[in-house]
Amino acid sequence: MFGFKSKATEKTADAPAAPAKPGLLQRLRAKLNRGNSWLTYDLANLLPGGRIDDTILDELETRLITADVGVETTERILSELRKQVARQELDNLEALLTALRSSLLRVLRPAAVALQIDRAVQPFVILVVGVNGAGKTTSIGKLARRLKDDGRKVMLAAGDTFRAAAVEQLQVWGERNGVPVIAQAAGTDPAAVAFDGIQAAKARGIDVLLADTAGRLHTQSNLMEELKKVKRVIGRVDASAPHEVLLVLDASQGQNALQQARLFNEALGVTGVVLTKLDGTAKGGIVLAIASELQIPIRFIGTGESAEDFDEFDAETFVDALLKRDP
């Protein structure tokens, strides 16, 4: 498991203790469900005489599909529940919710695979891709902080040389985290930046190189060809690199994010996903769709603007937040 450690803060005898930051479960509950659970709210009122039947399953189907879970994944979630209802094995709402939790976990558990950094590989190269606006550069900054807090020597390569202020944004994160940033002039070939980055990382004994990339519309074939070139150039310096192709997706984009994932995966062979903006309008259904349809590990989720609002994905925590149930 990729275990991250947070640095302890010394307190003087007279200093008041800082309020504890809410845990991931509490933050997800507050942000995925502003109020009651969108998935299970008011279900009790839909049970005729407390009986579980197809009507309640049809309602769950509607809620899942409208939350960007998708038809295929929704059917996978509900198929076993339908069999249990037909066998009259679910005789009350609590039994239904317990079965629903199990069904959701069957979808998500295989995707909850932590990022493994091989200490024998130096540098371990993470190529970070995604469309503009998904939170790619911010995710790089947050991940860099976590890696550094875990005792890794980190370097950033500012490969998004076309977006206005992208290099400067990454440099700000580098200064904030105290990690070096390899950058070149605007308009430079991104592959050249990646090449310089991996060479510099090797020379300085860096543990992890996080390489940013351009993120123009995923439908533009020239962007995908550019990213393929970056990946090839990295491979020329180290045949085993990149060791991780990390795709950053905006969870509020719903099924469009799923299509982005398909295209990036076809072009580059994505090995992990970061889902950002789960504190926005997203209900979180896209997490289920990606886990079920693409079988790509979900490495991290972002639930806010601060560096602390960036967590390893945990299936149980996510499902319990979705259902507003205690673990």
N, C-alpha and C positions, 0 to 999 in steps of 0.2 A: 504494500500500500504506500502510496506517496504521502507520507506523513509530514505535515507542516507544523512547525513549532512557532508559537508567538513569544516574543520576548517579554520577560517579566518586567514589571514597572516597580521600581523601588518607591516606597512611601515613607515619609517621615512619620514620627510618632504622632504628631499633631495634625497631619494632613488628613482630611476626610477621604474615605474610600470612594473611588469613582463608581458611578452606577454601573451595574453589570450590563453589558451589551446583550440584547436578546439573542438567543440561539437561532440556528438556521430554521428550526421548526416554527418558532414563533414569528420569525420574519416572513417565512413563506406563507404561513396562515394569514398574516395581515395583508400580504400583497397579492397573493393568488385569489384570495376570497375576502373582498372588502365587505364584510358582513357575514352572512351565512354562506355555506358551501354552495356554489352554483350547480354542483352535480347532484347533491342530495337534499337541497333545500325543499321543504314542504312535501316531501315524498309521502309522509304519513297521511296527509290529507287526500292523497290519491289512491289509498288502499281501500277498496270496497269491503267493509267489514273486517279490515285487517288482513285480507287475503292477498297473497302475492300471485299475480297473474300476468298475462301478456301485456296488459294495459300499462303496468308500471315499467316493464322492460321497454316498451315502445317509447315511453317518456324518457327513460335513460338514454335510449338510442338517439333521440332528438337532441338532448342536451350535449351528448358527446360529439355528435357531428357538427353542431353549431359552435363548438369550442375548438374546432380545427383538428380534432382527432382523426377525421377522415372516415370514409365508409368502410374500407377494408379493415382498418384497425378496430373500429367500433364493433364490427361483426366478430372479430377475434375475441374481444373483451366479453361480449354478451353471449357468445355461443354456448359456453359451459353453463352460464346462468340459465339460459333457456332450457337446457337439458335438466338442470336441477329443479326448475319450476315444473316441468312436465312430469318429473318423478315425485313431485310434491315434497321435496326435501327442504324447501325454504318456507317455513310456516309463519314467519314474522319479519318485521322490518330489520331488526338487529341481525337476523340470520342472513338476510339479503345483503346488508352492508358488509358483513364479514366476508361473504362470498365475493362481493364486488371488489373488496380490498385485495383478496387473494388473486383475482383475475387481473387487476391492474399490476400487481407485483410480478405476475408471470410475464407480463410484457416488458416491464422496466428493469427487473433484476439483471438480465443478461447485458444490458447497456451500461450498468453502473460499474464501469471498470476504470480504476484510477490510473492516472498517467504515471508510468514508471520511467524514472531517469536512471539510465545505466551509468554508474560511476566509473566503469571501465572505459567508457567512450568519452573522449575529450577533444573538441567540444561536442556535446549532445545538441544537435541542431533541430530546432523547432521552426518549421515554416508556417507562418500564420497567414491564412487567406480568408476572404469574405468580401462582400460588397460594401461600398461606401455607406456609412450610416449605421452599420450593424454593431459598432462598438469595438472594432478590431484593435485600433491603437490603444484605447483605454484598457482593453482586456490584456494586451501585452504589458502595459504598465503595472496592472494589478498582479499578473502572474510573475513578473520580474520581482516585485516586492516579496511575494510568497516564497519564491525560490531563494532569494537572498536571506530571508528570515530563517530558511532551512539550512543556511550555511553554504549555499552554492555561490560560486563566482559567476556572475551573469554579465552578458553583453547584449546590446540591442543593435540591430542593423536596420536603418531607416530606408527600406526599399520602396516605399510609396512616394516616388519622386515626382508624381504628376499632380496629386491633389494639393491645392493651396494650403499651406501651413501644416501639412502632415509631418514633415521632417521636424519642424519646430515643436509640434505637439509631442512627438516622441522624445525629443531632447529635454523637454520639460519633465517628462516622466523619468528620464534618465537622471536628471539632476535631483529630482525629488527622492529617488531611490538610491542615489549614490552609485549608479552603474554606468559604465562607458557606453557611448553611442557612436557607431560608425555611420557617417553620413557623407553625401556628396551633393553637388549643386543640383538645383531643380532641373528636371528633364533628363538627368543621367539615366542610362540604361539600368533598370532595376537588377538585372543579372550581374552587372559589374559591382553594384553595392553588396549583393549577396556574396560574391567572390571575395571582395575585400574584407567583408565581415568575418567569413570563416577563416581566412588567412590570418587576420588580426587575432581572432579568438585562439587559434592554434599557437601563435607566437606568445600570447600573454597567459597561457595556461588557464583559459576560461572553461568553466564546467558546462555552462548552457548558453547557447546563442539563440536569441529570439529574433527571427527575421521577419520584418513587416513586408507587406506587398501592396501593390495597387489594388483597388477594389471597384473599378468601374463596372457598369452593369454586367451581370453574369451572362446575359444573352449575347454579349459581344464576343465573337469567336476570337478576335485579336487579343483580348484580355487573357483568354484561356491559353492561347499559344504563348503569350508573354510569360505566364506563370509556369508553363511547361519548360520554357527556356531557363527560367530561374532554377527550377528543380534540377534540370540537366547540369547546369553550371556548378551547382552545389555538389552534385554527384561526381564531378570531375576532380574536385579537391579531396573529397572523401566518398569512396564508392558506396558506403553504407548510409550516407546522408541524402536527404533529411531523414532524421530518425523518427520524426513525428510531423504529420501534415495536419495542422489544427485549424478547423473551419469554425469561424465565428458567425453565428446566426442571430438575428433579431427575432425573439420569440413572438413579438406582436405582429409579425408579418404572416403568421399562420401558414396556410398551404403554400404560399409563395416561398417561404423559407424552406419547405420540404423540397420544392422544385430546385431551389438554389443548391441544396445539399446533393441532390441527384447529379446535377451538372458538374459541380466541383469534384464530386467523387469520381465521376466518369473520366474527367480530365486528369486528375492528380492522384487519385487513390487516397482519399481522406482517411486518416487513422483515428481522429478524435474530433469531438464537437464541443464548442462553448456556446451555451444559450444565454443571451443577454436580455435585459429589459423585461424580466419577469415581474418587475415592480410596476409596469405600465398597464396597458389595456389587455395584455395577454392573460388568458385563463390557464395556460399551461398545457393545453391539449396537444400542441405541436410536439411536446416532449415525448408523448406516447406514440405519435405518428412516426417520428424519426427512429425511435427505439424499435418499433415493430416492422416498419417497411424497409429500413436501410441497414439495420443491425450494425450501426457505427457506434462505438463507445461514446457516451456523453461524459466528458471529463469534468467540466465545470459549469456552474450556472451563476449568472449575475442578477442580483436583486436590488441594486441601488447604485448610487454614484461613488460612494466611498470605497477605499481599497479593501475594507473589511467585508463589503457586500459582494464577495466573490468566493464561492465555496465549491469544494468537490461535490459532485452529484451523488446523492444517496437515495436509492429507490424507496426505502421505507419512510424516510423523512418526507420525501416529496409526496408520496401517496397519502400519508397521514395528514399532511397539510391540505391536500386537495379535498379530502373527505372531512376535514376538521375533526379528526379523531385522535385520542391519546394513544401513544404507542403501547 
